[in-house]
Amino acid sequence: MWHRAEPTGKTVRHGYHISGKSSIRLDVQPSSPKQTMTVEHSDASAGTEEGQAARPARLAPALAIDATGLMFWPPGKGLAGIPRVESFLVNAALADPDPDVEVVAFRPGEGRFRPLAPFEQDHVAAGEISPHRVKRWPGRRAALSRAFEAVRQQPWDKRDADRHLARTVTNGGMGIAWQATRLSIRAYRLYQRARIRLGLREAPARPAETEPALVLISHHILTQEDRFAVSGGAGKVAFLCHDIIPALRPDLIGLSAGERRFGSDLEQLVRAGAPAFCASDEVGATLTEYMRKAGIGAPEVYRFPMPSILHETASRIGATSRIEAGEPFVFYCSTIEVRKNHILLARIWQQAREEGVKLPRLVCAGRWGWMIEPLRAFLKAHPELLQSVTFTGLVSDEQLIGYYRSATFGVFPSHIEGWGYGASECLDFGVPVIVSTAPSLIEASGGLMPAIDSEDQAGWYAAIRRMAEDHAWRSSLAERIAQNHRPTPAAASWSAIKAGLKESASRRS
């Protein structure tokens, strides 16, 4: 079942500013005030004697965005690929004043999703937050009191809960103070359990609570060890289906335990009725076909437009116009991994050197990934190649914007993609790009750019030479982009995702 959710209701403009990070301006949609469920706050409120008084409940949001994956991304590191998309979603939700929306993280020790603690919100927030969502650390003394209250309320929680509560006390710190706090909380938990066993206090009733009607889980939940969330035990979930490459092409993936079970986890989610949110028609169709072959009914698929996050950042700082580089260069932005096919480009630039053909410098931006031993071996065997090929490593958004503004043209020879941000970002900045024939890349580039099979080295060599030497052809492609492509506003993406989540949640209510 396919849906293209359209935003409804009046639009409220809500902007937020970012210092040193990507920023977006959102047009967010207020929702119906109807709410019928209750849910606890993420951490206990002010202490009560022996935890006998129930904590005040609040109305549950209709939908939530999971920030678990972003919590594992080091602060201050540039975001790319899936983390960039998840950061966009989390920050769109944080900026949205709609009370039907929440941002959560999975708590393994409790087996459920919880609203973010103040230190978690600080970790993932990239700009202004809607006032009613702002969470401030109450100070160590008050935070410790709340942690002890949480232990009295739920004395049977696991060690993961102790670790998290200790971080709420230290405001995210992980040093000696955190270790001491964690041990204190653990000792207090064991003390409370002993009192219950000895009959010195009654076991507290578990507070009445429900989670959000629907949680859009992060990629981390799908590929790491939080099995309880995927199993459905953590409530109703939806998932962002960036791609199903681990199931289709395991030969191109550095297989962790989570990635090895990726296909079975997807099947479990779809069997449970979890809706899929896909940025490309190709991924939605591939997911549907994969489930058909597995003997599973067609999934509920929502298609949303991929946001032009980087271009919006560039627009905000007035940095979208073309600038001239000191020397012409070809640009490829992606993680350096076997699937992205950097070795094809290395062979082409080496071939050009051997034939006496002068190509523009190749600039590859992105962190080093997995299964790249053949590429490293090729570079080691041809050390002179690094005179014409540059690997920048992970770059900041400002640096990335500069590369797009000044690149002669782009390349994206990946074997398989779910979308291909590096291709669509080239178009956002008006830069012609050669892509592979992977269907999602053709879709991401609007069918406007030349496409060549990822295994066709001769075809790529010819196209790269032509793009470098034929100014008229390159200019005609740039004109085609100007006439047919427009960057996608982040607000349009958020509105579509939010509308889809609300529609899916209403189907299940």
Buried (B, 14 or more C-beta within 10 A) or exposed (E): EBBEBEBBEEBEEBEBEBEEBBBBBBBBBBBEEEBEBBBBBBBBBEBBEBBEEEBEBBBBBBBBBBBBBBBEBEEEEBBBBBBBBBBBBBBBBBBBEBBBBBBBBBBBBBBBBBBBBBBBBBBBBBBBBBEEBEBEBBEBEEBBBBBBBBBBBBBEBEEEBBBBBBBBBBBBBEEEBBEEBBEBBBEBBEEBBEBBEEEEBEEBEEBEBBBBBBBBBBBBBBBBEBBBBBBBEBBBBBBBBBBBBBBBBBEBBBBBEBBBBBBEBBBBBBBEBBBBBBBBBBBBBBBBEBBEEBEBEEBBBBBBBBBBBBBBBBBBEEBBEEEEBEEBBBBBBBBBBBBBBBBBBBBBBBBBBEEEBEBBBBBBBBBEBBBBEEBEEBBEEBEEBEEBBEBBEBBBBBEBBBBBBBBBBBBBBBBBBBBBBBBBBBBBBBBBBBBBBBBBBBBBBBEBBBBBEBEBBEBBBEBBBEBBEEEEBBEEBBEBBEEEBEBBBBBBBBBBBBBBBBBBBEEEE
